[in-house]
């Protein structure tokens, strides 16, 4: 497989393909305030159209409630691996611990960093105050050690999570079933490295896209099949939706004809 044209043909030929997509930086643009991130209505329409013929999954560190709100009616038609595939249930003791962690970040918040509370974690964002990054890194490492938490580093953000062996990699592995015969994955951040490794571990045909918004981790780019920007990903998803719809209108016409149309659309 040498490029996107081959990917489109493989998606059509496959009996049970999986299209797994990250949310922030992949489907939605990165925002300084995570609560303001959203998926464009046109892209949501394209995903809805793709879900008619493809198995679509969202793989994200976001809580399920946030993703279902964003996806609306589409949420019940696709698969969602939220919270890095981790359980989102927290005990009263867990919530008390996370409260203490948030208080431990209060000084950074007072200087402009943003604290984001999730069901089983606390995230610290320094996108609008990069001068706090070094101090934030020291603080979160100290808190992770003190409270025996997992530390997930992202672009200009740090997340302290209740301990779990789950990652985006284990989430993707759980989505890949015995009958999955092609996997397309797209992601943009450090957490997506484990997801790409899980796709590779599957051993079947696949294509992994690294989405570059100007802060792409080199390690993700190195193990992906192709690096593209977010608008290009959205364009490809839109074109794929149109091509699949045209094939359905042609009553599942020959794959070779479909591949020819995909090449023409890709010019």
Rosetta silent file (secondary structure, phi, psi, omega in degrees, C-alpha in Angstrom):
SEQUENCE: XXXXXXXXXXXXXXXXXXXXXXXXXXXXXXXXXXXXXXXXXXXXXXXXXXXXXXXXXXXXXXXXXXXXXXXXXXXXXXXXXXXXXXXXXXXXXXXXXXXXXXXXXXXXXXXXXXXXXXXXXXXXXXXXXXXXXXXXXXXXXXXXXXXXXXXXXXXXXXXXXXXXXXXXXXXXXXXXXXXXXXXXXXXXXXXXXXXXXXXXXXXXXXXXXXXXXXXXXXXXXXXXXXXXXXXXXXXXXXXXXXXXXXXXXXXXXXXXXXXXXXXXXXX
SCORE:     score description
SCORE:     0.000 S_00000001
   1 L     0.000  122.952 -171.216    0.000    0.000    0.000 S_00000001
   2 L  -115.932   -7.419 -178.571    1.664    3.200   -1.170 S_00000001
   3 L  -177.192 -175.851 -174.076   -0.842    6.014   -0.694 S_00000001
   4 H   -62.112  -34.950  179.113   -4.351    7.236   -0.074 S_00000001
   5 H   -59.034  -41.116  177.625   -5.725    5.858   -3.332 S_00000001
   6 H   -66.638  -34.848  178.787   -4.753    2.370   -2.186 S_00000001
   7 H   -63.206  -45.819  179.798   -6.352    3.041    1.188 S_00000001
   8 H   -59.578  -45.057  179.393   -9.673    3.967   -0.436 S_00000001
   9 H   -62.765  -41.536  179.758   -9.620    0.809   -2.531 S_00000001
  10 H   -63.678  -38.553  178.823   -8.763   -1.290    0.534 S_00000001
  11 H   -63.080  -36.086 -179.968  -11.649    0.216    2.490 S_00000001
  12 H   -74.399  -40.495 -177.811  -14.043   -0.770   -0.274 S_00000001
  13 H   -71.667  -29.473 -175.533  -12.648   -4.262   -0.708 S_00000001
  14 L   -65.851  146.580  178.595  -12.617   -5.008    3.041 S_00000001
  15 L   -86.554  -32.290 -176.690  -15.553   -6.886    4.532 S_00000001
  16 L  -142.852   67.448 -179.976  -15.210   -5.428    8.048 S_00000001
  17 E   -77.089  155.270  176.417  -12.983   -2.321    8.041 S_00000001
  18 E  -121.892  128.264  173.446  -12.483   -0.126   11.097 S_00000001
  19 E  -113.197  108.240 -176.424  -11.981    3.649   10.908 S_00000001
  20 E  -112.715  128.880 -171.841  -10.758    4.876   14.300 S_00000001
  21 E  -131.331  135.699  170.044  -10.259    8.604   14.879 S_00000001
  22 L   -70.011  164.542 -179.518   -8.910   10.750   17.685 S_00000001
  23 L   -99.741  -73.175 -175.831  -11.024   13.778   18.658 S_00000001
  24 E   -67.396  128.725  179.441   -8.946   16.819   19.723 S_00000001
  25 L    81.948   -6.695 -179.620   -6.554   17.981   17.019 S_00000001
  26 L  -119.466  -61.086  174.098   -7.950   15.414   14.591 S_00000001
  27 L   -91.043  -40.609  179.386  -11.699   15.931   14.310 S_00000001
  28 E  -111.230  146.459  178.279  -11.882   19.109   16.408 S_00000001
  29 L   -71.617  149.849  176.826   -9.366   21.943   16.419 S_00000001
  30 L   -68.245  134.455  177.877   -7.182   22.456   19.473 S_00000001
  31 L  -126.450  152.405  178.522   -8.512   25.213   21.736 S_00000001
  32 L   -63.080  -37.654  176.193   -6.988   26.934   24.742 S_00000001
  33 L  -103.547  109.840 -175.990  -10.109   26.068   26.733 S_00000001
  34 H   -56.622  -28.073 -178.356  -10.912   22.357   26.173 S_00000001
  35 H   -68.915  -15.775 -177.722  -14.596   22.933   26.906 S_00000001
  36 H   -94.332   -2.914  178.476  -14.837   25.109   23.771 S_00000001
  37 L   -68.508  140.955  179.777  -13.616   22.414   21.362 S_00000001
  38 L  -152.703  160.719  178.791  -16.270   21.262   18.923 S_00000001
  39 L   -99.419  133.046 -176.775  -16.718   19.290   15.748 S_00000001
  40 L   -64.353  141.588 -179.410  -17.863   21.209   12.665 S_00000001
  41 H   -55.465  -39.183 -179.889  -21.409   20.404   11.487 S_00000001
  42 H   -64.011  -39.781  178.830  -20.195   19.521    7.967 S_00000001
  43 H   -68.865  -37.787  176.773  -17.689   17.045    9.363 S_00000001
  44 H   -61.262  -39.883  176.381  -20.341   15.567   11.618 S_00000001
  45 H   -62.942  -40.608  179.574  -22.515   15.041    8.529 S_00000001
  46 H   -64.733  -42.682  178.464  -19.624   13.310    6.771 S_00000001
  47 H   -63.250  -38.708  178.141  -19.052   10.973    9.717 S_00000001
  48 H   -62.814  -41.979  177.771  -22.743   10.198    9.800 S_00000001
  49 H   -65.478  -41.356  179.222  -22.640    9.319    6.106 S_00000001
  50 H   -64.834  -34.797 -178.102  -19.549    7.155    6.534 S_00000001
  51 L   -66.715  -12.751  177.286  -21.158    5.321    9.440 S_00000001
  52 L   -71.543  -26.569 -176.685  -23.793    3.987    7.054 S_00000001
  53 L  -126.903  -14.598 -178.867  -21.222    1.731    5.409 S_00000001
  54 L  -120.470  155.378  174.419  -18.112    1.748    7.628 S_00000001
  55 E   -86.404  112.240 -175.560  -17.450    0.885   11.245 S_00000001
  56 E  -107.089  137.316  176.183  -16.487    4.223   12.836 S_00000001
  57 E  -135.915  143.120  172.314  -14.919    4.635   16.276 S_00000001
  58 E  -105.570  127.058 -179.573  -13.787    7.680   18.261 S_00000001
  59 E  -118.723  112.515 -168.525  -10.739    7.063   20.472 S_00000001
  60 L  -149.272  158.144  171.806  -10.173    9.936   22.895 S_00000001
  61 L   -84.477   -3.946  179.695   -9.062   10.990   26.336 S_00000001
  62 L   -71.246  152.154  173.422  -12.300   12.942   26.672 S_00000001
  63 L   -65.452  151.996 -179.485  -15.075   11.727   28.980 S_00000001
  64 H   -58.351  -38.914 -177.248  -17.887    9.827   27.296 S_00000001
  65 H   -61.023  -40.049  178.765  -20.428   12.499   28.283 S_00000001
  66 H   -64.697  -46.099 -177.187  -18.481   15.187   26.408 S_00000001
  67 H   -65.801  -40.999  179.616  -18.136   13.048   23.286 S_00000001
  68 H   -66.871  -34.481  175.343  -21.791   12.018   23.205 S_00000001
  69 H   -64.004  -40.986 -179.595  -22.809   15.667   23.545 S_00000001
  70 H   -68.295  -38.467 -173.032  -20.550   16.556   20.619 S_00000001
  71 H   -86.348  -18.933  178.268  -21.691   13.689   18.425 S_00000001
  72 H    59.893 -133.892 -177.922  -25.422   13.989   19.081 S_00000001
  73 H   -62.462  -24.546 -179.232  -27.506   11.323   17.341 S_00000001
  74 H   -66.039  -24.693 -175.428  -24.378    9.890   15.752 S_00000001
  75 H   -57.607  -30.505 -178.282  -23.147    8.700   19.166 S_00000001
  76 H   -86.127   -5.131 -177.414  -25.491    5.701   19.118 S_00000001
  77 L  -107.342   -6.084  178.852  -24.362    4.649   15.619 S_00000001
  78 L  -127.279  176.109  178.523  -20.614    4.534   16.204 S_00000001
  79 E  -101.973  142.854 -177.342  -18.267    3.166   18.852 S_00000001
  80 E  -126.446  118.714  172.500  -16.724    5.419   21.475 S_00000001
  81 E  -107.043   94.076 -175.130  -13.561    4.604   23.415 S_00000001
  82 L   -94.815  167.459  172.927  -13.493    7.493   25.885 S_00000001
  83 H    53.870   39.399 -178.270  -11.125    8.397   28.730 S_00000001
  84 H    58.432   26.198 -178.338   -8.213    6.554   27.030 S_00000001
  85 H    78.774    9.375 -177.700  -10.265    3.376   27.324 S_00000001
  86 L   -89.678  155.465  172.682  -10.300    3.668   31.113 S_00000001
  87 L   -61.096  137.976 -178.832  -13.186    3.085   33.479 S_00000001
  88 L  -101.207   11.355  179.447  -14.868    6.425   34.222 S_00000001
  89 L   -89.335  127.938  177.906  -16.202    5.375   37.632 S_00000001
  90 L  -121.459  135.124  176.665  -14.621    7.094   40.624 S_00000001
  91 L   -77.954  166.039  174.595  -15.246    6.218   44.255 S_00000001
  92 H   -55.277  -37.316  179.000  -15.760    8.925   46.898 S_00000001
  93 H   -66.714  -38.777  176.952  -12.161    8.321   47.981 S_00000001
  94 H   -62.443  -44.457 -179.423  -10.994    8.758   44.385 S_00000001
  95 H   -64.451  -37.267  177.337  -12.881   12.030   44.053 S_00000001
  96 H   -64.616  -40.705  178.039  -11.388   13.278   47.310 S_00000001
  97 H   -62.387  -44.321  179.750   -7.914   12.424   46.038 S_00000001
  98 H   -65.820  -31.534  174.059   -8.531   14.286   42.781 S_00000001
  99 H   -62.471  -41.656  179.000   -9.756   17.273   44.787 S_00000001
 100 H   -65.450  -38.339  177.540   -6.424   17.285   46.615 S_00000001
 101 H   -62.578  -44.881  179.366   -4.583   17.087   43.310 S_00000001
 102 H   -60.706  -39.772  177.845   -6.538   20.067   41.971 S_00000001
 103 H   -65.266  -31.276  178.251   -5.668   22.046   45.077 S_00000001
 104 H   -69.826  -14.575  178.054   -2.027   21.162   44.457 S_00000001
 105 L  -102.284    2.856 -172.757   -2.298   22.893   41.098 S_00000001
 106 H   -59.624  -39.413 -178.793   -3.994   26.012   42.459 S_00000001
 107 H   -62.976  -39.248  177.783   -0.868   28.185   42.365 S_00000001
 108 H   -67.487  -38.272  178.065   -0.390   27.455   38.672 S_00000001
 109 H   -64.219  -37.172  179.290   -4.059   28.172   38.027 S_00000001
 110 H   -63.876  -26.205  179.500   -3.698   31.503   39.808 S_00000001
 111 L   -93.839    5.308  173.238   -0.959   32.396   37.317 S_00000001
 112 L   118.919  -11.676  176.905   -3.115   31.564   34.322 S_00000001
 113 L   -67.789  155.223 -177.980   -2.951   27.795   33.789 S_00000001
 114 E  -108.987  127.810  176.218   -6.292   26.065   33.239 S_00000001
 115 E   -97.508  128.850  178.075   -7.430   23.126   35.390 S_00000001
 116 E  -116.796  121.074  177.117   -9.769   20.634   33.723 S_00000001
 117 E   -93.042  132.964  174.207  -11.624   18.123   35.889 S_00000001
 118 E  -123.212  169.991 -176.443  -12.600   14.757   34.415 S_00000001
 119 L   -56.627  -36.760 -176.738  -14.308   11.776   36.074 S_00000001
 120 L  -128.980   24.106 -178.739  -11.014   10.013   36.876 S_00000001
 121 E  -161.008  169.096  171.726   -8.350   12.654   36.299 S_00000001
 122 E  -130.203  126.427  179.356   -7.240   16.260   36.573 S_00000001
 123 E  -109.977  145.244  177.244   -5.647   17.946   33.565 S_00000001
 124 E  -120.087  123.375 -177.475   -3.516   21.084   33.590 S_00000001
 125 E  -111.710  131.317 -179.910   -3.350   23.193   30.412 S_00000001
 126 L  -122.592   21.964 -176.096   -0.645   25.807   29.818 S_00000001
 127 L   -57.784  -40.939 -178.787   -1.364   26.580   26.152 S_00000001
 128 L   -84.446   -7.858  179.483   -2.080   30.252   26.845 S_00000001
 129 L  -138.045   69.233 -177.588    0.832   30.502   29.286 S_00000001
 130 H   -61.984  -19.362  178.278    3.749   28.477   27.866 S_00000001
 131 H   -65.513  -15.356  179.288    6.068   30.228   30.305 S_00000001
 132 H   -89.985   -3.440 -171.212    4.526   28.004   32.995 S_00000001
 133 H   -59.473  -47.431 -177.311    5.425   24.748   31.231 S_00000001
 134 H   -63.223  -45.302  178.517    8.661   23.984   33.096 S_00000001
 135 H   -63.910  -40.113  179.565    7.129   24.759   36.465 S_00000001
 136 H   -63.367  -41.020 -179.256    4.018   22.778   35.590 S_00000001
 137 H   -60.970  -42.831  178.851    6.099   19.732   34.609 S_00000001
 138 H   -64.572  -43.460 -177.243    7.863   19.698   37.969 S_00000001
 139 H   -64.589  -46.641 -177.588    4.591   20.136   39.870 S_00000001
 140 H   -68.287  -34.102  176.677    2.678   17.362   38.094 S_00000001
 141 H   -64.812  -39.065  178.200    5.592   14.950   38.457 S_00000001
 142 H   -65.882  -44.041 -179.908    5.660   15.654   42.189 S_00000001
 143 H   -66.980  -38.584  178.679    1.903   15.155   42.522 S_00000001
 144 H   -61.517  -42.430  179.308    1.969   11.957   40.461 S_00000001
 145 H   -69.350  -41.407 -176.649    4.632   10.501   42.747 S_00000001
 146 H   -66.510  -37.400 -175.058    2.954   11.687   45.938 S_00000001
 147 H  -108.733    8.496  177.278   -0.488   10.291   45.087 S_00000001
 148 L    56.024   50.567 -179.270    0.617    7.295   42.960 S_00000001
 149 L  -106.437  157.438  170.809   -1.128    8.586   39.843 S_00000001
 150 E   -79.329  143.176  177.924   -0.481    8.007   36.157 S_00000001
 151 E  -116.353  119.842  177.902    0.916   11.023   34.325 S_00000001
 152 E  -111.094  115.070  177.865   -0.082   11.578   30.712 S_00000001
 153 E   -93.024  139.730  177.319    1.813   14.365   28.934 S_00000001
 154 E  -134.055 -170.262 -178.971    0.284   16.016   25.890 S_00000001
 155 L   -74.651  112.358  178.270    0.916   19.153   23.886 S_00000001
 156 L    57.132   34.293  178.491    1.079   22.000   26.390 S_00000001
 157 E  -156.447  153.809  177.650   -0.934   19.935   28.863 S_00000001
 158 E  -135.836  138.732 -178.875   -0.430   17.397   31.624 S_00000001
 159 E  -127.580  128.193  177.625   -3.006   14.955   32.941 S_00000001
 160 E  -102.681  117.764 -171.921   -2.934   13.177   36.295 S_00000001
 161 E  -120.284  149.088  170.961   -5.056   10.026   36.165 S_00000001
 162 L   -58.511  142.339 -173.810   -6.165    7.352   38.586 S_00000001
 163 L   -59.057  137.873  178.348   -3.917    4.313   37.991 S_00000001
 164 L  -164.438  151.502  175.954   -4.910    1.989   35.152 S_00000001
 165 L   -86.809   -4.892 -176.800   -3.229   -0.214   32.588 S_00000001
 166 L   -75.803  143.114  175.604   -5.557    1.140   29.888 S_00000001
 167 L  -142.366  178.074  172.218   -4.229    3.392   27.116 S_00000001
 168 H   -61.747  -27.325  177.527   -5.374    4.417   23.663 S_00000001
 169 H   -65.942  -46.370  178.550   -3.445    1.357   22.563 S_00000001
 170 H   -68.472  -32.106  177.403   -5.529   -1.044   24.639 S_00000001
 171 H   -63.862  -45.273  179.470   -8.665    0.824   23.537 S_00000001
 172 H   -66.528  -39.978  178.671   -7.800    0.319   19.876 S_00000001
 173 H   -59.172  -37.402  179.955   -6.881   -3.315   20.488 S_00000001
 174 H   -70.782  -23.644  179.101  -10.330   -3.902   21.980 S_00000001
 175 H   -80.988  -26.327 -178.827  -11.930   -2.410   18.870 S_00000001
 176 L   -82.437  112.763 -177.957  -10.025   -4.681   16.492 S_00000001
 177 L  -100.860  174.589 -177.852  -11.956   -7.936   16.273 S_00000001
 178 L   -59.782  -29.332 -177.581  -11.136  -11.239   14.621 S_00000001
 179 L   -96.296    5.442  176.059  -13.034  -10.193   11.493 S_00000001
 180 L   -70.367  118.612 -175.565  -11.444   -6.737   11.190 S_00000001
 181 L  -115.506    4.170  169.806   -9.664   -6.870    7.840 S_00000001
 182 E  -162.605  139.935  179.035   -8.517   -3.253    7.475 S_00000001
 183 E  -128.123  127.143  169.616   -7.813   -0.453    9.967 S_00000001
 184 E  -111.472  124.645  178.925   -7.546    3.269    9.266 S_00000001
 185 E  -126.762  143.032  175.994   -6.366    5.318   12.260 S_00000001
 186 E  -138.281  131.402  177.803   -5.784    9.062   12.615 S_00000001
 187 E  -157.982  171.371 -171.028   -4.399   10.939   15.622 S_00000001
 188 L  -134.832   -2.071 -169.435   -2.187   13.873   16.495 S_00000001
 189 L  -131.236  179.353 -175.799   -0.702   13.578   19.985 S_00000001
 190 L   -57.416  -41.372 -179.032    1.569   11.543   22.231 S_00000001
 191 H   -62.259  -21.157 -178.793   -1.266    9.277   23.388 S_00000001
 192 H   -78.343  -12.819  177.276   -1.870    8.229   19.784 S_00000001
 193 H   -61.034  -45.384  178.890    1.532    6.539   19.584 S_00000001
 194 H   -63.025  -34.770  178.548    0.211    3.599   21.604 S_00000001
 195 H   -65.120  -45.211  178.817   -2.838    3.461   19.317 S_00000001
 196 H   -63.529  -40.567  178.228   -0.684    3.244   16.189 S_00000001
 197 H   -61.940  -36.606  177.976    1.454    0.561   17.839 S_00000001
 198 H   -66.548  -40.083  176.823   -1.726   -1.410   18.576 S_00000001
 199 H   -61.543  -45.148  178.533   -2.771   -1.141   14.916 S_00000001
 200 H   -61.477  -39.747 -178.423    0.660   -2.403   13.859 S_00000001
 201 H   -64.657  -25.148  177.590    0.402   -5.221   16.404 S_00000001
 202 H   -61.009  -35.457  174.803   -2.807   -6.390   14.770 S_00000001
 203 L    85.207  -11.492  179.960   -0.732   -7.414   11.801 S_00000001
 204 L   -87.247  178.432  178.448   -3.451   -6.922    9.205 S_00000001
 205 L   -59.748  139.320 -177.722   -3.655   -4.291    6.452 S_00000001
 206 E  -160.639  166.891  174.019   -3.768   -0.760    7.865 S_00000001
 207 E  -147.647  124.363 -177.503   -2.979    2.896    7.265 S_00000001
 208 E  -115.127  126.536 -178.844   -2.092    5.295   10.069 S_00000001
 209 E  -105.923  128.435  171.123   -2.308    9.069    9.645 S_00000001
 210 E   -96.893  123.789 -175.988   -0.427   11.530   11.841 S_00000001
 211 E   -97.040  118.051 -173.880   -2.318   14.832   11.919 S_00000001
 212 L  -101.344  112.720  175.144    0.006   17.818   12.042 S_00000001
 213 L  -110.304   21.755  179.348   -1.338   21.044   13.500 S_00000001
 214 L   100.577   -6.065 -178.385    2.118   22.500   14.048 S_00000001
 215 L  -134.234   32.440 -174.452    2.904   20.561   17.230 S_00000001
 216 L   -68.489  126.968  175.745    3.148   16.990   15.937 S_00000001
 217 L   -63.573  127.937 -178.872    5.246   14.699   18.164 S_00000001
 218 H   -56.040  -34.506 -178.541    8.170   13.410   16.069 S_00000001
 219 H   -65.421  -33.968  177.843    7.703    9.903   17.471 S_00000001
 220 H   -71.314  -43.244  178.150    4.140    9.769   16.121 S_00000001
 221 H   -59.997  -38.298 -175.084    5.209   11.021   12.707 S_00000001
 222 H   -66.445  -31.124 -175.757    7.985    8.414   12.605 S_00000001
 223 H  -101.699   -1.123 -179.796    5.678    5.415   13.051 S_00000001
 224 L   -90.194  160.922  179.539    2.775    6.652   10.916 S_00000001
 225 L   -79.417  -26.783 -173.910    2.286    5.924    7.222 S_00000001
 226 E  -158.074  144.413  175.062    1.571    9.534    6.281 S_00000001
 227 E  -112.129  123.669  178.044    1.586   13.003    7.818 S_00000001
 228 E  -137.086  167.063  176.817   -1.197   15.380    6.769 S_00000001
 229 L   -92.919  173.192 -175.175   -2.860   18.421    8.285 S_00000001
 230 H   -63.841  -45.574  177.838   -6.352   18.570    9.748 S_00000001
 231 H   -57.669  -36.815  178.978   -8.071   20.238    6.746 S_00000001
 232 H   -66.752  -39.471  175.374   -6.655   17.525    4.489 S_00000001
 233 H   -59.628  -46.253 -178.633   -8.034   14.797    6.758 S_00000001
 234 H   -64.185  -37.581  177.381  -11.467   16.413    6.686 S_00000001
 235 H   -63.123  -42.454 -179.315  -11.292   16.731    2.905 S_00000001
 236 H   -66.263  -40.388  178.168  -10.450   13.055    2.589 S_00000001
 237 H   -63.998  -39.197  178.108  -13.274   11.997    4.877 S_00000001
 238 H   -64.298  -46.023 -179.859  -15.690   14.120    2.850 S_00000001
 239 H   -63.817  -39.354  179.070  -14.466   12.645   -0.446 S_00000001
 240 H   -64.120  -40.178  176.983  -14.647    9.143    0.975 S_00000001
 241 H   -60.889  -46.176 -178.910  -18.214    9.726    2.049 S_00000001
 242 H   -63.501  -40.514  179.842  -19.177   10.943   -1.422 S_00000001
 243 H   -65.855  -41.773  178.247  -17.466    8.022   -3.114 S_00000001
 244 H   -65.663  -39.216  178.561  -19.130    5.462   -0.854 S_00000001
 245 H   -65.191  -39.517 -179.636  -22.502    7.111   -1.430 S_00000001
 246 H   -68.461  -35.672  177.905  -21.981    7.043   -5.209 S_00000001
 247 H   -66.461  -40.220  177.634  -21.039    3.390   -5.097 S_00000001
 248 H   -63.717  -39.902  179.075  -24.177    2.618   -3.117 S_00000001
 249 H   -65.327  -29.188  177.294  -26.219    4.567   -5.670 S_00000001
 250 L   -84.525   12.707 -179.614  -24.597    2.446   -8.377 S_00000001
 251 L    59.438   49.858  177.143  -25.851   -0.643   -6.526 S_00000001
 252 L    56.740   54.515  179.255  -22.382   -1.594   -5.317 S_00000001
 253 L   -60.607  174.831 -175.013  -20.763   -1.298   -8.702 S_00000001
 254 L   -56.770  141.888  179.706  -17.390   -2.886   -9.459 S_00000001
 255 H   -60.442  -37.362 -178.728  -14.557   -2.027   -7.100 S_00000001
 256 H   -61.960  -38.634  177.085  -12.295   -1.181  -10.049 S_00000001
 257 H   -65.315  -40.307  179.667  -14.768    1.480  -11.221 S_00000001
 258 H   -64.807  -42.538  179.420  -14.935    2.848   -7.719 S_00000001
 259 H   -61.818  -38.198  178.237  -11.154    2.935   -7.435 S_00000001
 260 H   -62.791  -42.655  178.357  -10.992    4.862  -10.707 S_00000001
 261 H   -64.733  -35.145  179.046  -13.432    7.455   -9.353 S_00000001
 262 H   -65.939  -37.349  177.457  -11.367    7.731   -6.175 S_00000001
 263 H   -66.161  -40.182  178.784   -8.262    8.460   -8.226 S_00000001
 264 H   -64.791  -39.249 -179.349  -10.103   11.132  -10.171 S_00000001
 265 H   -70.823  -22.870 -175.575  -11.385   12.726   -6.965 S_00000001
 266 L   -87.069   -5.071 -177.619   -7.884   12.687   -5.508 S_00000001
 267 L   -75.897    0.000    0.000   -6.357   14.732   -8.347 S_00000001
